[in-house]
Amino acid sequence: MKRALLFLLVSLVVFASFAGAVKITFWQYYYETKVKLVDQLIEEFEKQNPGIEVEHVTFPYENFNEKVAVSVPAGVGPDVLTLFYGWIPLYVTSGYLVPLPESEFSPEYLSSQFFPFVSKGIEFDGVPYALPTAVRSLALFWNKDLFAEAGLDPEAPPTTFAEMVEFAKKLTKYDDKGNIIQEGLTMQPSGQGHHWIREVLVRQLGGTPYSADNRTVLYSLTAPDTLKVYTDLITKDKVGYPGFLNDDVTAFRSLKAAMTIDGSFRLGTFRPLENLNWGVTELPSMNGVKSNFASFWAHAITTNATGEKLDASIKFLKFITSEYAQKLWLEQVGELPANPNVAAAYYDHPEYGPFLKGLEYAHATFFVDESGQRQVLMDAVDKVWIQGMDPVKAFEEAAAEDQAIIDEFWSRVE
């Protein structure tokens, strides 16, 4: 009888604790390794915070923004969500996010916990709105077997742009009609190509993509030959072209591309492929200049989180961006730690190292409309290699279109 009574009392206590728990909802787009890891992190977070429950909800990437746009203004949906840093201006001006409370996320906290480029990437109008667990940068992947087949040292990738072009020419194969059947270098602007143009080639040619306040497009004025340098690889050197085998990733994993520029997130794609003998190195320099593009997905608190939910959301945000979470993210997802102290342990790693070194000189583009600003550079490449337009003129038109997107955005929010 006493045991039965004791069991009843314990059950009532447990029920009461759960009944009084604060429940928050976390949304992210579906990516299998991220979903599994977040489930693990939620379980550990709830053990450490027995008064908080976290519901984990995912959606397909292509539907994510639509779901947010419908749910948050209606007061339902997530309390905390994941978003691409380039969406922050849109989310803020649409009223989806609350600023990170300075009492919990001071400038000193942010500068000590994250790479410098993160600070600018998470801000809108000087106010921080989100925090990343992991970050990304670009590097050059190469196929060691195809290098050896072409008479190149499979352990010596190119270190300069000129050397990369020389190697790419030797690595490209054509059929009897002159059609490319093996790319020396992948050339898809819709993948990482537009970032390589904007943040790497522009800077290596002595230019600056945008003004310091990110409101004025400068790339066609400060580095007018940039697009020509890129499209010459397609039209003159003929080492690759957009759409070859559909996309860069397919071409490289199918052993039909010898070199490709891609992000650190691609490590998880290439590792399981036993027939792909690859290496990865820092992006080639040009004119003695190194540059890179950095990006990240971040976590933010929505306007749904108020009162106890806001307090719980702050605790959860700190947990999933902690050093502990970042180490697990690197191991299980393959993305790089956003904390330089965590990253330091992996600088000599043969796979992570090139990307981490690239973060030291990387730039995170401030987008007001990431898809639209990507499209203008994709269109510029098409104008040159399909329509035969002069690349300098095509670059000028891209800058004008980019400027129109930026001007239209600020005219709406001010």
C-alpha positions in Angstrom: 0.0 0.0 0.0 2.8 2.4 0.9 4.6 1.6 -2.4 1.5 2.3 -4.3 1.0 5.6 -2.6 4.6 6.5 -3.1 4.3 5.7 -6.8 1.2 7.8 -7.1 2.9 10.8 -5.4 5.9 10.5 -7.7 3.6 10.3 -10.7 1.7 13.4 -9.6 4.9 15.3 -9.2 6.2 14.3 -12.7 2.8 15.1 -14.2 2.8 18.5 -12.5 6.3 19.3 -13.7 5.3 18.5 -17.3 2.0 20.3 -17.0 3.9 23.4 -15.9 6.6 23.1 -18.5 7.2 25.9 -20.9 6.8 24.6 -24.5 8.6 26.2 -27.4 8.7 25.2 -31.0 11.8 25.1 -33.2 11.6 25.1 -37.0 14.3 24.2 -39.6 14.3 23.0 -43.2 14.7 19.3 -43.6 18.3 18.1 -44.0 18.7 14.6 -42.6 22.0 15.0 -40.6 20.8 18.3 -39.2 17.4 16.8 -38.2 19.1 13.9 -36.3 21.5 16.1 -34.5 18.9 18.7 -33.5 16.8 15.9 -32.1 19.8 14.8 -30.0 20.5 18.3 -28.9 16.9 18.9 -27.9 17.0 15.7 -25.8 20.1 16.9 -23.9 18.7 20.4 -23.6 15.5 19.2 -22.0 17.5 17.1 -19.5 19.4 20.1 -18.5 16.3 22.3 -18.4 13.4 20.1 -17.1 11.0 23.0 -17.1 11.3 23.4 -20.9 10.0 21.3 -23.7 11.0 21.8 -27.4 9.0 20.7 -30.3 11.1 20.1 -33.4 9.3 20.8 -36.8 10.8 20.6 -40.3 9.7 21.5 -43.7 11.1 21.0 -47.2 13.6 23.8 -48.1 11.6 25.1 -51.0 8.5 25.6 -48.7 10.2 27.0 -45.7 9.9 30.7 -46.3 6.3 30.3 -47.3 5.5 28.5 -44.1 7.1 31.2 -42.0 5.3 34.0 -43.9 2.0 32.4 -43.2 2.5 31.3 -39.6 4.5 33.9 -37.7 2.2 36.9 -38.6 -0.7 34.8 -37.4 0.9 34.2 -34.0 1.4 30.5 -34.6 4.4 28.4 -35.7 8.0 28.7 -34.4 9.4 30.4 -31.4 12.9 29.8 -32.6 13.7 29.1 -36.3 16.6 28.5 -38.6 17.2 30.9 -41.5 19.9 31.6 -44.1 21.7 34.8 -43.0 20.9 36.4 -46.3 17.2 36.3 -45.4 17.6 38.4 -42.2 16.7 41.8 -43.8 13.5 40.3 -45.3 12.5 38.6 -42.0 13.2 41.7 -39.9 11.3 44.1 -42.2 8.5 41.6 -42.4 8.2 41.6 -38.6 9.1 38.0 -38.0 12.1 38.4 -35.6 12.9 40.0 -32.3 16.4 41.5 -31.7 18.7 39.5 -29.6 18.5 41.0 -26.0 21.7 42.8 -25.3 21.6 41.7 -21.7 22.1 38.1 -22.9 24.0 38.7 -26.2 26.3 41.7 -25.6 28.8 42.9 -28.2 31.5 41.4 -26.0 29.8 38.0 -26.0 29.3 38.0 -29.8 32.9 39.1 -30.5 34.3 36.5 -28.2 32.2 33.6 -29.4 32.0 34.0 -33.2 34.2 34.8 -36.2 34.3 38.6 -37.0 32.4 38.2 -40.3 29.5 36.7 -38.3 28.8 40.0 -36.5 28.0 41.8 -39.7 26.0 38.9 -41.2 23.6 38.7 -38.2 22.8 42.4 -38.1 20.2 44.5 -39.7 20.5 48.3 -39.3 23.3 47.6 -36.7 21.1 45.3 -34.5 21.9 41.6 -34.2 19.0 39.2 -34.8 20.4 35.6 -35.0 23.3 33.3 -34.1 24.9 30.5 -36.1 26.0 27.1 -34.9 28.2 26.6 -38.0 29.6 28.5 -40.8 30.7 27.8 -44.4 33.4 28.9 -46.7 34.6 27.8 -50.2 37.6 25.7 -51.3 38.8 23.9 -54.4 38.1 20.2 -54.7 40.2 18.2 -57.1 40.1 14.6 -58.5 43.5 13.0 -57.8 43.0 10.2 -60.3 42.2 12.6 -63.1 45.2 14.7 -62.2 47.5 11.6 -62.4 45.9 10.6 -65.7 46.6 14.0 -67.2 50.3 13.8 -66.1 49.8 16.2 -63.1 51.0 15.6 -59.6 47.9 14.2 -57.8 49.1 15.7 -54.5 49.9 19.2 -55.8 46.7 21.2 -56.6 47.0 24.7 -58.1 47.7 27.5 -55.7 47.2 30.5 -58.1 44.5 31.4 -60.6 46.9 31.2 -63.5 48.1 27.8 -62.4 44.5 26.6 -62.1 43.7 27.7 -65.6 46.8 25.9 -66.9 45.8 22.7 -65.1 42.1 23.0 -66.2 43.1 23.1 -69.9 45.2 19.9 -69.4 42.3 18.2 -67.6 39.5 19.0 -70.1 38.5 16.3 -72.6 36.6 16.8 -75.8 34.8 14.5 -78.3 35.5 14.5 -82.0 33.2 17.5 -82.5 34.9 19.5 -79.9 32.2 19.0 -77.2 33.4 18.8 -73.6 33.1 15.3 -72.2 35.2 16.0 -69.1 35.4 19.5 -67.4 38.7 20.8 -66.3 36.9 23.1 -63.9 33.1 23.3 -63.2 31.5 26.6 -64.2 28.0 26.7 -62.8 27.2 30.3 -61.6 24.0 29.3 -59.8 26.0 27.1 -57.4 29.0 28.8 -55.8 30.0 30.5 -59.0 28.2 33.8 -58.3 29.8 34.0 -54.9 33.2 33.3 -56.5 32.6 36.1 -58.9 31.3 38.6 -56.4 33.4 38.1 -53.3 36.6 36.4 -54.6 37.4 37.5 -58.2 36.2 41.1 -57.7 38.5 41.5 -54.7 41.4 39.7 -56.3 41.2 42.1 -59.2 41.4 45.1 -56.8 37.7 45.8 -56.5 35.1 46.1 -53.8 31.6 44.5 -54.3 29.6 47.0 -52.4 30.0 50.2 -50.4 30.6 50.1 -46.7 26.9 50.6 -45.9 26.0 47.9 -48.5 23.7 50.3 -50.4 25.7 50.9 -53.5 26.9 48.4 -56.0 30.6 48.9 -56.8 31.8 45.7 -58.5 31.5 46.9 -62.1 33.2 50.2 -61.3 36.0 48.9 -59.2 36.8 45.7 -61.0 35.1 45.9 -64.5 37.0 43.0 -66.0 35.8 40.5 -63.4 33.1 38.9 -65.5 35.5 38.6 -68.4 37.9 36.7 -66.3 35.2 34.3 -65.3 33.5 33.8 -68.7 36.8 33.5 -70.5 37.1 30.1 -68.8 33.9 29.2 -70.7 34.2 31.0 -74.0 38.0 31.2 -74.6 39.7 28.5 -72.6 36.6 26.2 -72.8 37.3 24.2 -69.7 33.7 24.0 -68.6 30.3 25.5 -69.0 27.0 26.1 -67.0 24.7 23.1 -67.0 27.3 20.4 -67.8 25.8 17.2 -66.5 23.1 19.4 -65.0 25.3 20.8 -62.1 28.8 21.0 -60.6 28.1 18.5 -57.9 26.9 15.8 -60.3 29.8 16.4 -62.7 32.4 16.1 -60.0 30.9 13.1 -58.2 30.4 11.3 -61.6 34.2 11.7 -62.3 33.5 14.0 -65.2 35.0 17.1 -63.7 38.5 17.4 -62.5 38.1 20.5 -60.3 35.2 22.2 -58.6 34.8 25.2 -56.2 32.3 24.3 -53.5 31.4 24.8 -49.9 32.5 22.9 -46.8 29.0 21.4 -46.6 30.0 19.3 -49.6 32.4 17.2 -47.6 29.5 15.0 -46.5 28.5 14.5 -50.1 31.9 13.4 -51.3 33.2 11.3 -48.4 31.0 8.2 -48.9 31.9 7.9 -52.6 34.5 5.1 -52.7 35.3 5.6 -56.4 36.0 9.3 -56.0 39.7 9.9 -55.0 39.6 13.6 -54.1 41.4 16.3 -52.1 40.5 19.8 -51.1 42.7 23.0 -50.9 42.3 26.7 -50.3 41.0 28.8 -53.2 43.8 29.8 -55.6 45.1 33.4 -55.1 45.3 36.0 -57.9 47.7 39.0 -57.9 48.9 37.8 -54.6 45.4 38.3 -53.1 43.5 35.6 -51.2 39.7 36.0 -50.8 36.8 33.8 -49.9 33.0 33.9 -49.4 31.6 32.9 -46.0 28.0 32.1 -45.3 25.9 30.5 -42.6 22.5 29.4 -41.5 21.6 31.0 -38.2 18.9 30.6 -35.5 16.7 33.4 -34.5 13.8 34.1 -32.1 10.5 35.0 -33.5 7.9 37.5 -32.4 5.8 34.6 -31.1 8.2 34.1 -28.2 7.1 36.3 -25.3 7.2 36.0 -21.5 8.3 32.6 -20.4 8.6 31.5 -24.0 11.1 34.2 -24.7 13.2 33.2 -21.7 13.1 29.6 -22.8 14.0 30.5 -26.3 17.0 32.5 -25.2 18.3 29.5 -23.2 17.7 27.2 -26.2 19.4 29.6 -28.6 22.5 29.7 -26.4 22.6 25.9 -26.1 22.3 25.1 -29.8 25.1 27.7 -30.6 27.4 26.6 -27.7 30.9 25.2 -28.2 29.5 21.8 -27.4 26.9 22.0 -30.1 29.4 23.3 -32.6 31.7 20.3 -32.1 28.9 17.9 -32.7 27.8 19.9 -35.7 31.2 19.6 -37.3 31.4 15.8 -36.6 27.9 14.9 -37.7 26.9 17.5 -40.3 30.4 18.6 -41.6 29.9 22.3 -41.3 32.5 24.5 -39.7 32.4 25.8 -36.1 31.3 29.4 -35.9 33.5 29.9 -32.8 37.2 30.5 -33.7 38.3 28.8 -30.5 36.5 25.6 -31.4 37.8 25.8 -35.0 41.4 26.2 -34.0 41.7 22.5 -33.1 41.0 21.6 -36.8 43.2 24.0 -38.7 45.6 21.2 -39.7 42.9 18.8 -40.7 43.2 17.7 -44.3 39.5 18.3 -45.1 38.4 21.0 -42.6 41.7 23.0 -42.7 41.4 24.6 -46.1 37.9 25.9 -45.3 38.9 27.1 -41.9 41.9 29.0 -43.2 39.7 30.5 -45.8 37.5 32.0 -43.1 40.4 34.2 -42.0 40.0 36.3 -45.2 36.4 35.6 -46.0 33.5 38.0 -46.6 29.8 37.4 -46.0 27.8 39.3 -48.6 25.0 41.5 -47.2 22.0 40.4 -49.3 18.6 42.2 -49.3 17.3 39.6 -51.8 19.7 36.7 -52.0 17.8 34.9 -54.8 17.3 38.1 -56.9 20.9 39.2 -56.4 22.1 35.7 -57.4 20.0 35.8 -60.5 21.5 39.0 -61.9 25.0 37.4 -62.0 23.6 34.2 -63.4 21.9 36.2 -66.2 25.1 38.2 -66.8 27.1 34.9 -67.4 24.3 33.8 -69.8 24.4 37.1 -71.7 28.1 36.5 -72.4 28.4 32.8 -73.3 24.9 32.4 -74.9 24.2 35.8 -76.4 27.7 36.9 -77.1 27.5 40.2 -75.2 30.7 42.0 -74.2 31.4 40.8 -70.6 32.2 44.4 -69.4 28.8 45.6 -70.6 27.0 42.5 -69.1 28.7 43.2 -65.8 27.5 46.8 -65.9 24.0 45.7 -66.6 24.2 43.2 -63.7 25.3 46.0 -61.4 22.4 48.2 -62.5 19.9 45.4 -61.9 21.5 44.6 -58.5 21.3 48.3 -57.6 17.6 48.4 -58.5 17.0 45.5 -56.2 18.8 47.2 -53.3 17.1 50.5 -53.9 13.6 49.0 -54.1 14.2 47.1 -50.8 15.3 50.3 -48.9 12.4 52.3 -50.4 10.0 49.8 -48.8 11.5 49.7 -45.3 12.4 53.4 -44.7 
